[in-house]
Amino acid sequence: MSRYGVLLSLIAVQVFFGVHYLAAKLVLEEVPPRAWAFVRIAGAAVVLWAICRLSGRTVPREPKVWGLLALFSFFGVAINQVCFVEGLSRTTPTHSALMNTTIPVSTLVIAVLYGQERIRARQVLALLTALAGVLLVIRPWAAGVTAEIKSGDLLTLINATSFSFFLVISKRLMMRIDALAGTAILLTFGALMVGILGVPPLLEVNIGGLSARFWWLALFIILLPTAAAYVINYWALGKVDSSLVAFFIFLQPAIAATLSWVILGERPAPLMFVGAALIFLGVGSIGRPVTRTGS
C-alpha cells in the first residue's frame, strides 16, 4: 500500500478512538472501569483469533516472539488500558483526549533515545502547531478543574507514556510478523494480565440489568477502537516511523470535544474551532511525504 494509504488508515484509527472517548464514558456508567477493561481486551482477542482462523493467518510459533509479545502487552495493553479506563472514569472525554496527545511527543523522544529516529525541523514545527491547537481546544487553564479530574488526567498521562514506550519497543518485531496474528497474541496476554484486576468486579455486575445502549457501545468499542485499531496501528508500525503513527493522535481531541459538546452538553469556546484547524494543519504537515531530489 502507498504512503497515502497508510496515512488514511491511521486517520481512520483516530476517528475510531475519537468516538471511543464518549462511548467508553457512557459504558463506564454501567460497568466498573477494570471490569470493562477486561471485557474489552478479551472480546477483541476472541474476534482477532476468529479472523486468524478463518483467513489462515500465519501465527508465529517461536517462544522468543511470544515472550516479547508478552512483554509488549504489559506496556501496550495492561498498563495502557487499566490506566485509561480508570482515568476516563474520573475525568471528561475531552480532558482524556488532551492527555493522550502527549503520546507523539514522548514517542518521538523515546525513539530518538533508542536510536530509531532523528528529530527533523518539520517534525518539531508540526508538533508545536498541533499542540497549540490542542491547548486551544481543551483550555486546561480554565476554571473548574477539580481534584478528581486532575487524578484522572494523571492516570491518563501514565497510560499515554506506557503506550509510547510500547510503540517504540515493538516496532522491529512487528516488521517481521503478521500484524493481525501478532495483535491477537498481544491482546491475549493483555486479557490474562488485566483479568487479575478485572474479573472480580465483573462477577459483581448485574448482566441482566445492562441497557441495550451498553451492548451496542460495547460491540462498537471491541470491534473498531480495539480490534481494528490495534491491528492497523501495529501494521502501520512496519510501514512508517513510530512517531508518525503516534502523531495522528492529535486528531482525537477535536473529535472527542465535538461529540462531548453535541451529546454531553459541554459548551465549546470559540477558540475550540481555531484549535481544531491547527490540529489538522499540524497533522497534514507531518503526514505529507518528503520530496527528494537527485539520486
C-alpha positions as MATLAB code, in Angstrom:
seq = 'MSRYGVLLSLIAVQVFFGVHYLAAKLVLEEVPPRAWAFVRIAGAAVVLWAICRLSGRTVPREPKVWGLLALFSFFGVAINQVCFVEGLSRTTPTHSALMNTTIPVSTLVIAVLYGQERIRARQVLALLTALAGVLLVIRPWAAGVTAEIKSGDLLTLINATSFSFFLVISKRLMMRIDALAGTAILLTFGALMVGILGVPPLLEVNIGGLSARFWWLALFIILLPTAAAYVINYWALGKVDSSLVAFFIFLQPAIAATLSWVILGERPAPLMFVGAALIFLGVGSIGRPVTRTGS';
ca = [
       0.000    0.000    0.000;
       1.173    3.539   -0.781;
       2.192    6.005    1.903;
      -1.107    7.824    1.384;
      -2.979    4.583    2.029;
      -1.120    4.168    5.304;
      -1.947    7.750    6.310;
      -5.643    7.285    5.515;
      -5.669    4.118    7.627;
      -4.106    5.994   10.532;
      -6.736    8.733   10.214;
      -9.483    6.082   10.372;
      -7.961    4.749   13.607;
      -8.105    8.196   15.183;
     -11.759    8.587   14.188;
     -12.466    5.292   15.965;
     -10.562    6.460   19.035;
     -12.109    9.935   18.961;
     -15.605    8.423   19.133;
     -14.383    5.893   21.690;
     -13.849    8.508   24.430;
     -17.560    9.289   24.563;
     -18.628    5.672   24.046;
     -16.383    4.434   26.859;
     -17.558    7.211   29.201;
     -21.151    6.031   28.709;
     -20.164    2.369   29.168;
     -18.415    3.180   32.449;
     -21.712    4.493   33.805;
     -22.895    0.865   33.932;
     -19.733   -1.242   34.437;
     -16.704   -0.720   36.760;
     -13.575    0.501   34.933;
     -11.347   -2.550   35.448;
     -14.173   -4.946   34.637;
     -14.785   -3.119   31.366;
     -11.068   -3.095   30.526;
     -11.025   -6.895   30.775;
     -14.201   -7.326   28.699;
     -12.868   -5.007   26.006;
      -9.479   -6.697   25.678;
     -10.769  -10.268   25.955;
     -13.563   -9.598   23.468;
     -11.158   -8.120   20.928;
      -8.774  -11.057   21.379;
     -11.585  -13.518   20.591;
     -12.533  -11.555   17.460;
      -8.955  -11.482   16.168;
      -8.326  -15.181   16.824;
     -11.520  -15.988   14.885;
     -10.314  -13.866   11.944;
      -6.872  -15.515   12.069;
      -8.506  -18.915   11.988;
     -10.843  -18.106    9.085;
      -8.213  -16.308    6.996;
      -5.419  -18.822    7.563;
      -3.014  -16.282    9.001;
       0.497  -17.383    9.875;
       0.798  -17.372   13.648;
       4.386  -17.057   14.947;
       5.491  -20.137   16.895;
       8.888  -19.115   18.220;
       8.938  -18.940   22.048;
      11.087  -15.794   21.844;
       8.431  -13.984   19.797;
       5.691  -14.957   22.259;
       7.879  -13.815   25.140;
       8.471  -10.438   23.513;
       4.765  -10.015   22.773;
       4.006  -10.766   26.425;
       6.432   -8.010   27.439;
       4.976   -5.579   24.900;
       1.471   -6.426   26.121;
       2.328   -5.332   29.657;
       3.034   -1.795   28.436;
       0.780   -1.564   25.374;
      -2.308   -3.307   26.754;
      -2.286   -3.929   30.523;
      -0.953   -0.629   31.887;
      -2.354    1.260   28.915;
      -5.928    0.001   29.202;
      -6.282   -0.075   33.000;
      -4.940    3.453   33.439;
      -7.054    4.654   30.521;
     -10.398    3.464   31.910;
      -9.540    4.442   35.477;
      -8.562    7.888   34.231;
     -11.589    8.311   31.972;
     -13.946    7.356   34.818;
     -12.607   10.352   36.777;
     -12.175   12.957   34.044;
     -14.009   14.120   30.915;
     -13.662   12.655   27.401;
     -12.129   15.930   26.238;
      -9.527   16.015   29.006;
      -8.669   12.358   28.384;
      -8.109   13.115   24.703;
      -5.866   16.027   25.649;
      -3.610   13.922   27.865;
      -3.243   11.323   25.127;
      -1.832   13.959   22.784;
       1.393   13.698   24.805;
       1.943   10.318   23.099;
       3.576   11.724   19.921;
       5.985   13.822   21.978;
       7.046   11.012   24.308;
       7.153    8.504   21.422;
       9.482   10.723   19.411;
      11.737   11.287   22.443;
      11.900    7.554   23.234;
      12.500    6.690   19.565;
      15.391    9.163   19.455;
      16.863    7.711   22.655;
      16.588    4.225   21.130;
      18.382    5.424   18.005;
      15.401    4.631   15.774;
      14.765    8.175   14.551;
      16.206   11.670   14.269;
      14.334   14.853   15.098;
      13.709   16.967   11.991;
      12.762   20.626   11.860;
       9.449   19.850   10.158;
       8.519   17.393   12.932;
       9.186   19.997   15.599;
       7.142   22.650   13.800;
       4.245   20.252   13.152;
       4.241   19.082   16.771;
       4.156   22.656   18.070;
       1.354   23.610   15.669;
      -0.818   20.646   16.624;
      -0.074   21.025   20.334;
      -1.086   24.686   20.171;
      -4.343   23.579   18.592;
      -4.939   21.037   21.349;
      -4.406   23.663   24.045;
      -6.943   25.955   22.368;
      -9.473   23.117   22.141;
      -9.126   21.996   25.760;
      -8.016   25.209   27.550;
      -6.520   23.470   30.636;
      -6.006   26.858   32.305;
      -9.776   27.410   32.600;
     -11.505   27.392   35.998;
     -13.467   24.378   37.241;
     -10.798   21.677   37.037;
     -11.468   19.525   40.145;
      -9.118   17.210   42.085;
     -10.906   14.204   40.602;
     -10.317   15.462   37.080;
      -6.652   16.080   37.880;
      -6.224   12.498   39.182;
      -7.950   11.218   36.051;
      -5.624   13.285   33.891;
      -2.592   11.886   35.730;
      -3.740    8.287   35.192;
      -4.311    9.057   31.514;
      -0.802   10.524   31.301;
       0.611    7.251   32.666;
      -1.458    5.399   30.062;
      -0.068    7.638   27.314;
       3.576    7.242   28.366;
       3.249    3.477   28.595;
       1.741    3.313   25.111;
       4.569    5.463   23.735;
       7.137    3.045   25.109;
       5.164    0.173   23.605;
       5.133    1.766   20.134;
       8.903    2.120   20.092;
       9.985   -1.234   21.550;
       7.554   -3.273   19.440;
       8.378   -1.729   16.051;
      11.186   -4.059   14.986;
       9.290   -7.236   15.808;
       6.165   -6.070   14.002;
       8.169   -5.597   10.825;
       8.789   -9.366   10.844;
       5.474  -10.974   11.829;
       1.860  -10.839   10.668;
       0.192   -7.790   12.252;
      -3.187   -9.440   12.844;
      -1.769  -12.602   14.403;
       0.676  -10.599   16.469;
      -2.123   -8.386   17.769;
      -4.220  -11.426   18.686;
      -1.350  -12.756   20.806;
      -0.737   -9.296   22.273;
      -4.367   -8.910   23.362;
      -4.484  -12.455   24.731;
      -1.600  -11.753   27.079;
      -3.216   -8.428   27.941;
      -6.510  -10.124   28.821;
      -4.694  -12.531   31.155;
      -2.934   -9.651   32.919;
      -5.931   -7.342   33.187;
      -8.166  -10.269   34.181;
      -6.418  -10.407   37.555;
      -7.842   -6.957   38.314;
     -10.956   -7.030   36.151;
     -12.635  -10.390   36.750;
     -13.538   -9.881   40.471;
     -15.539   -6.652   39.867;
     -17.006   -8.154   36.681;
     -18.530  -11.010   38.697;
     -20.469   -8.441   40.727;
     -22.072   -6.815   37.666;
     -25.781   -7.476   37.107;
     -25.576   -8.595   33.479;
     -29.354   -8.662   33.081;
     -29.609   -5.051   34.177;
     -27.326   -3.669   31.467;
     -29.054   -1.460   28.920;
     -29.315   -2.016   25.160;
     -27.176    1.102   24.748;
     -24.393   -0.595   26.692;
     -24.374   -3.643   24.419;
     -24.269   -1.572   21.217;
     -21.475    0.616   22.547;
     -19.574   -2.429   23.809;
     -19.789   -4.051   20.355;
     -18.526   -0.871   18.689;
     -15.602   -0.479   21.112;
     -14.489   -4.106   20.854;
     -14.636   -4.253   17.038;
     -13.334   -0.838   15.947;
     -11.361    1.150   18.573;
      -9.842   -2.088   19.891;
      -9.523   -4.984   17.426;
      -9.349   -2.965   14.188;
      -7.355   -0.066   15.669;
      -4.683   -2.267   17.260;
      -4.219   -4.207   14.017;
      -3.950   -1.060   11.880;
      -1.533    0.615   14.303;
       0.615   -2.498   14.520;
       0.573   -2.936   10.732;
       1.476    0.728   10.251;
       4.482    0.330   12.556;
       6.015   -1.891    9.892;
       5.498    0.781    7.215;
       6.350    4.157    8.785;
       8.156    5.646   11.798;
       6.615    5.003   15.211;
       6.471    8.748   15.901;
       4.330    9.233   12.771;
       1.908    6.522   13.940;
       1.651    8.300   17.281;
       1.347   11.772   15.763;
      -2.147   11.141   14.414;
      -3.406   11.047   17.996;
      -3.622   14.837   17.662;
      -6.870   14.281   15.727;
      -8.602   12.770   18.754;
      -9.251   15.912   20.860;
     -11.137   17.649   18.059;
     -13.385   14.611   17.593;
     -13.872   13.958   21.327;
     -14.565   17.625   22.099;
     -17.146   17.892   19.319;
     -19.020   14.765   20.464;
     -18.924   15.886   24.098;
     -20.397   19.207   23.002;
     -23.200   17.632   20.955;
     -24.114   14.702   23.218;
     -22.939   15.549   26.731;
     -23.697   19.245   26.513;
     -20.147   20.521   27.100;
     -20.150   24.115   25.855;
     -17.316   24.799   23.385;
     -15.387   28.052   23.378;
     -14.883   29.858   20.059;
     -11.176   29.068   20.349;
     -12.037   25.368   20.010;
     -12.673   25.779   16.294;
      -9.376   27.605   15.788;
      -7.638   24.846   17.741;
      -9.229   22.110   15.626;
      -7.963   23.847   12.475;
      -4.427   23.961   13.894;
      -4.582   20.273   14.793;
      -5.471   19.288   11.242;
      -2.810   21.651    9.881;
      -0.143   20.053   12.069;
      -1.176   16.515   11.136;
      -1.237   17.433    7.451;
       2.243   18.956    7.666;
       3.907   15.911    9.162;
       1.894   13.446    7.121;
       2.930   14.839    3.737;
       5.607   12.694    2.080;
       9.074   14.208    1.837;
      10.073   15.151   -1.712;
      13.634   14.089   -2.519;
      15.719   15.386   -5.384;
      18.740   13.868   -7.024;
      19.819   10.237   -6.980;
];
